[in-house]
């Protein structure tokens, strides 16, 4: 059994930076050490969707998510690089990026 989680984040509103961000997330472009760490934490599936400068991440996670695993050194370098493209949502605390979203509607529940 797994759970679905959703998160939101904004990008810097610059077409060139957005295009580069998308390229860095194309198949095979994310550093392998970062991908391994994502899986080690308990992410089983993940998609990132974009409209304009808004991102939504939809993740399927294991029941024991988040697993406490030490990130590889490359993870910090990747996160630093991503700050070039990302900006926190208005209600985020300093240093926070991806903000959890709360489901407010389910077709199945209607």
Number of C-alpha atoms within 10 A of each C-alpha: 6 15 13 13 16 18 16 19 21 21 22 18 14 11 12 10 15 18 11 12 18 13 13 14 12 10 7 10 11 13 13 12 14 19 14 13 17 19 15 17 18 19 24 16 14 15 10 14 10 15 8 12 16 16 17 19 18 17 18 18 20 18 12 12 15 13 14 10 11 10 15 12 10 14 18 12 11 14 13 11 12 14 14 12 20 22 20 19 16 8 8 13 10 7 9 12 18 19 18 13 13 9 8 5 8 7 5 5 5 5
